[in-house]
Amino acid sequence: MARMDDYIKALELGKKELTGEDPKKIAFRSGAEYIEERNGEMGFSINFLNRKILISWPDLNFSTGTDKEEVPIQQQVLLLHYLNITEDAEILGEWIAYQEVPDGKFYLDAFVRRAKNPMLHGFGNNPELLVKLAGEAYGATPLSQGDVAVRIQALPLVPVALILWRGDDEFPPEGTILFDKSVPKVLSAEDIAWLAGMIIYPLLGMAAGK
């Protein structure tokens, strides 16, 4: 597990990598909204897991657009990496498994521990609850895959599919998490694994409160 010092260093590096870039080009490539206030302040507004995140420019400080909650440092790092898209990307509408992402096989164990297994443990025996909570938390929409599936727009260029198959007397429940084929242009395999966990764990917390 990464230590806080590691996150702080990653945050500093992520900010450094964007230094000197054209903020309008950053917004255009990432699907964020570029904001320029009358007082000269600049920044971005980006929808992340159904929340509006505001990011100032050029200091790249984070805040939420409505409830003013603190943005966790892990999410700040991931968003900086997302904003640092270096090539044109668009959603292709074709799903791929995590292990099809470059370096995905290297991080596959972490992905399974962080996202797939918790999803199965929390919702394998109650897949309808996943649909309900994902809709409440992320505005998820149904997908016609598996026995139960939803599509979550995690970031402007990053849709994510959560899919479950019900178990029976012979087989336990099964599930998978899929990503758009374009995701390698947008996030690294490590970032994708972190993102999947960021999606699943709030849903588990909501389920525990039911």
Secondary structure, DSSP 8 states (H G I E B T S, - for coil): ---HHHHHHHHHHHHHHHTT--HHHHHHHHT-EEEE-TTS-EEEEEEETTEEEEEEETT--EEESSS-----HHHHHHHHHHHT--S-----S-EEEGGGSTTTTTTHHHHIIIIIHHHHHHHTT-HHHHHHHHHHHH--EE-SSSSEEEEEEEETTEEEEEEEE---SSS--EEEEEEETTGGGTS-HHHHHHHHHHHHHHHHHHHHT-
